[in-house]
Amino acid sequence: MTLRGQRVLWLLAVLVVAAGFAFALLKVFNDNLVFFYTPSQILSGETPVGQGSYRLGGLVEKGSVQREPHSLKVRFVVSDQHQQVPVQYTGILPDLFKEGTGVVADGHWDGQVFTASEVLAKHDENYSPPGMPK
């Protein structure tokens, strides 16, 4: 085989390996990409009922947080200003969790209640250190 033929084969081999790495990287990235659904999307049936877990995002409705005494069980309602989804969670809530603020809950929907396995509180973009006026 000529020198030119060997170079072409090496170039093809490098391109095949690079394409394989790119495919694997995109597959892993896509599998780990997590979006959240709004209450309107969940109630309209855009998400699977009882299958797997996904994230619910929205605002915690004011006056909806109910804590069971002597327990870590909490119930609250998440809204997107159009629809509302009841959420139940057992565990310690983040410090930033409060009524009227954004929340993302990871869990599953059974058709009636979203059972969260993790709750993440969202903060506003206007951060200032404690004691500083906003």
Contacts in CASP RR format, 6 or more apart in sequence:
PFRMAT RR
TARGET T0000
AUTHOR 0000-0000-0000
METHOD contacts of the structure
MODEL  1
MTLRGQRVLWLLAVLVVAAGFAFALLKVFNDNLVFFYTPSQILSGETPVG
QGSYRLGGLVEKGSVQREPHSLKVRFVVSDQHQQVPVQYTGILPDLFKEG
TGVVADGHWDGQVFTASEVLAKHDENYSPPGMPK
1 9 0 8 1.000
34 54 0 8 1.000
34 55 0 8 1.000
35 54 0 8 1.000
35 55 0 8 1.000
36 54 0 8 1.000
36 55 0 8 1.000
36 56 0 8 1.000
36 57 0 8 1.000
36 58 0 8 1.000
36 104 0 8 1.000
37 46 0 8 1.000
37 47 0 8 1.000
37 54 0 8 1.000
37 55 0 8 1.000
37 56 0 8 1.000
37 57 0 8 1.000
38 56 0 8 1.000
38 57 0 8 1.000
38 58 0 8 1.000
38 80 0 8 1.000
38 83 0 8 1.000
39 56 0 8 1.000
39 57 0 8 1.000
39 58 0 8 1.000
39 78 0 8 1.000
39 79 0 8 1.000
39 80 0 8 1.000
39 82 0 8 1.000
39 83 0 8 1.000
39 84 0 8 1.000
39 85 0 8 1.000
40 80 0 8 1.000
40 82 0 8 1.000
40 83 0 8 1.000
41 47 0 8 1.000
42 56 0 8 1.000
42 83 0 8 1.000
42 85 0 8 1.000
42 109 0 8 1.000
42 114 0 8 1.000
43 83 0 8 1.000
43 85 0 8 1.000
47 54 0 8 1.000
47 109 0 8 1.000
49 109 0 8 1.000
49 110 0 8 1.000
49 111 0 8 1.000
50 108 0 8 1.000
50 109 0 8 1.000
50 110 0 8 1.000
50 111 0 8 1.000
51 108 0 8 1.000
52 108 0 8 1.000
53 106 0 8 1.000
53 107 0 8 1.000
53 108 0 8 1.000
53 117 0 8 1.000
54 106 0 8 1.000
54 107 0 8 1.000
54 108 0 8 1.000
55 104 0 8 1.000
55 105 0 8 1.000
55 106 0 8 1.000
55 107 0 8 1.000
56 78 0 8 1.000
56 85 0 8 1.000
56 87 0 8 1.000
56 104 0 8 1.000
56 105 0 8 1.000
56 107 0 8 1.000
56 109 0 8 1.000
56 114 0 8 1.000
56 116 0 8 1.000
57 78 0 8 1.000
57 80 0 8 1.000
57 102 0 8 1.000
57 103 0 8 1.000
57 104 0 8 1.000
57 105 0 8 1.000
58 78 0 8 1.000
58 79 0 8 1.000
58 80 0 8 1.000
58 102 0 8 1.000
58 103 0 8 1.000
58 104 0 8 1.000
59 78 0 8 1.000
59 79 0 8 1.000
59 80 0 8 1.000
59 81 0 8 1.000
59 100 0 8 1.000
59 101 0 8 1.000
59 102 0 8 1.000
59 103 0 8 1.000
60 76 0 8 1.000
60 77 0 8 1.000
60 78 0 8 1.000
60 79 0 8 1.000
60 97 0 8 1.000
60 98 0 8 1.000
60 99 0 8 1.000
60 100 0 8 1.000
60 101 0 8 1.000
60 102 0 8 1.000
60 103 0 8 1.000
61 76 0 8 1.000
61 77 0 8 1.000
61 78 0 8 1.000
61 79 0 8 1.000
61 84 0 8 1.000
61 99 0 8 1.000
61 100 0 8 1.000
62 99 0 8 1.000
62 100 0 8 1.000
63 99 0 8 1.000
64 75 0 8 1.000
64 76 0 8 1.000
64 77 0 8 1.000
64 99 0 8 1.000
65 74 0 8 1.000
65 75 0 8 1.000
65 76 0 8 1.000
65 99 0 8 1.000
66 74 0 8 1.000
66 75 0 8 1.000
66 76 0 8 1.000
67 73 0 8 1.000
67 74 0 8 1.000
68 74 0 8 1.000
68 75 0 8 1.000
71 90 0 8 1.000
72 90 0 8 1.000
72 91 0 8 1.000
72 92 0 8 1.000
73 88 0 8 1.000
73 89 0 8 1.000
73 90 0 8 1.000
73 91 0 8 1.000
74 88 0 8 1.000
74 89 0 8 1.000
74 90 0 8 1.000
74 91 0 8 1.000
74 93 0 8 1.000
75 86 0 8 1.000
75 87 0 8 1.000
75 88 0 8 1.000
75 89 0 8 1.000
76 86 0 8 1.000
76 87 0 8 1.000
76 89 0 8 1.000
76 99 0 8 1.000
77 84 0 8 1.000
77 85 0 8 1.000
77 86 0 8 1.000
77 87 0 8 1.000
78 84 0 8 1.000
78 85 0 8 1.000
78 87 0 8 1.000
78 103 0 8 1.000
78 105 0 8 1.000
78 114 0 8 1.000
79 85 0 8 1.000
85 109 0 8 1.000
85 114 0 8 1.000
86 112 0 8 1.000
86 113 0 8 1.000
86 114 0 8 1.000
87 105 0 8 1.000
87 113 0 8 1.000
87 114 0 8 1.000
87 115 0 8 1.000
87 116 0 8 1.000
88 113 0 8 1.000
88 114 0 8 1.000
88 115 0 8 1.000
88 116 0 8 1.000
89 105 0 8 1.000
89 115 0 8 1.000
89 116 0 8 1.000
89 117 0 8 1.000
89 119 0 8 1.000
93 119 0 8 1.000
93 121 0 8 1.000
94 119 0 8 1.000
94 120 0 8 1.000
94 121 0 8 1.000
95 121 0 8 1.000
96 121 0 8 1.000
96 122 0 8 1.000
96 123 0 8 1.000
97 103 0 8 1.000
97 119 0 8 1.000
97 121 0 8 1.000
98 121 0 8 1.000
101 121 0 8 1.000
101 122 0 8 1.000
101 123 0 8 1.000
102 121 0 8 1.000
102 122 0 8 1.000
103 119 0 8 1.000
103 120 0 8 1.000
103 121 0 8 1.000
103 122 0 8 1.000
104 119 0 8 1.000
104 120 0 8 1.000
104 122 0 8 1.000
105 114 0 8 1.000
105 116 0 8 1.000
105 118 0 8 1.000
105 119 0 8 1.000
105 120 0 8 1.000
106 116 0 8 1.000
106 117 0 8 1.000
106 118 0 8 1.000
106 119 0 8 1.000
106 120 0 8 1.000
107 114 0 8 1.000
107 115 0 8 1.000
107 116 0 8 1.000
107 117 0 8 1.000
107 118 0 8 1.000
108 114 0 8 1.000
108 115 0 8 1.000
109 115 0 8 1.000
126 134 0 8 1.000
128 134 0 8 1.000
END
